[in-house]
Amino acid sequence: MTSLVPVLAAVVPALPLAGMLLALLVRTPRQGDALAVATALPTAAAGLLLAGIALARGGEPALRGQWYLIDGASGVLLAAIAIVGLCSALLSPTYLRTSGRSWTTAARSRSLYYAALFMFWGALLAVPIAGNLAAVWLIVEATTAASALLVAFSGRRDALEAGWKYLLLTTLGLSVAFLGIIVLAIGQANAGHHNVQALDWYALQAAAHSMPTQATLIAFVLLLAGLATKIGWAPVHNWLPDAHSEAPAPISALLSAALLPSVLLVAWRVKEILQPSVGAGTTRAVFIAFGLTSMIVAIPFLWRSLPFKRLLAYSSLEHMGIIALGIGFGTPLAIAGVVLHVAGHALAKALGFYATLPLLRIQPKAATHAPVAVLNDSPATATAMGVSLIALSGLPPSPLFLSELLILLGGLAAGDLLISAIAVVAMALGFLGLLHALMEGVIGDETRSRRRRRSREEQPIIALTAILAAGMLACGFVGVLVLPGSDFVQTLARGVL
């Protein structure tokens, strides 16, 4: 099966990019919707096949070529991106049916939407498998261009403002990261490596021990500060709530469940590569600082009565902080928690955003206000929202309950007792905020609303709730029986390359 890896590494991102080109030729809404299905199914199948090959190798060395790198971490992210991308593509016709014409005619709007969607999805699939830091930077920049158009797709003033804010802040952050890449490139040039292959992950890893500490530290700080903007870590997360709440629901799911952890993987690889020169204490401290800050900053917003999509955005801030904390701890237990958290968060967060499609039909005011007693209006929508909130809050049997427990145990194993204690308090406060949203927004008071006839947007969410909830339970099962002592996790704890 490993002989298929070079082919799949090229095919997986190429399929949605081909769909992007075909989308520009779409002339009718029906053609666009048919193209979405025709592109999404083979793309997801190829992505899951490549992810399966990567994960089946367990703790074996990574597979790599001139421009690709496939390891266990790649497999986890590829699986999440493939599944969420498939669901987003298949749900897009439901969104577009009621979205209006955006900036141009209905058919042309649909053509532009699918072109941007497939470009975004293709770039996301390329991030975890790109084998060169410079190439990764270019791909992440491409995700910015495509997703900024999608954030502003509705053409409303707030959406245009959110898209512009997202484009400006993340591009500024990536420019800072680019300065870090330049510092590394200068260091490699001084060592006699002058071509772009000097920025290959393995070339950088081989040279890390000989890099000057001060210059490498500068590069590390610039890279992490720049990537933090794209990941959405506090205090450089300002774009995240607006972009997530204004983007179409299928795009919000990709932003939160796929984009943020993909860029976080890039930051993790930078940490592992530069750690021999910068020092393990420094790299750990940076990740733990970003993690705790993000968790703490998210708490006041999770306690407020917010529109549901905005609430989910601040939940993303919290969960990216939890993942950063686990990477900072770096013990096998913590890394097992990170792997499980990435998978569980992707499914739970995607379901939450997909639930806003029927939610905004039955409660239009939920676009700008907190939802109220959704259960009385639509049991199917309330169930999807409830499953998402229960999972994101960490209530058993959510896989995030187990992942957070593993991360905290990993912190104790690393000797970080005080940091683990602060994290427990932050997680508990975040849990209470989401529990309040569950009680008030989903269940609510029976006398405040009345049930309405089921809308067309509710039909897909019933199937998605069952499928994604089953996926979350499967993640929990794997987390209990497989992850903590596996060779796969032991390898990731030693480094993601």
Secondary structure, 3 states (H helix, E strand, C coil): CHHHHHHHHHHHHHHHHHHHHHHCCCCCHHHHHHHHHHHHHHHHHHHHHHHHHHHHCCCCCCEECCCEEECHHHHHHHHHHHHHHHHHHHHHHHHHCCCCCCCCCHHHHHHHHHHHHHHHHHHHHHHHHECEHHHHHHHHHHHHHHHHHHHCCCCCHHHHHHHHHHHHHHHHHHHHHHHHHHHHHHHHHHCCCCCHHHHEHHHHHHHHHHCCHHHHHHHHHHHHHHHHHHHCCCCCCCHHHHHHHHCCHHHHHHHHHHHHHHHHHHHHHHHHHHHHHHCHHHHHHHHHHHHHHHHHHHHHHHCCCCCHHHHHHHHHHHHHHHHHHHHHHCCHHHHHHHHHHHHHHHHHHHHHHHCHHHHHHHCHHHHCCCCCCHHHHCHHHHHHHHHHHHHHHCCCCCHHHHHHHHHHHHHHHCCCHHHHHHHHHHHHHHHHHHHHHHHHHHHCCHHHCCCCCCCCCHHHHHHHHHHHHHHHHHHHHHHHHCCCCCHHHHHHHHCCC
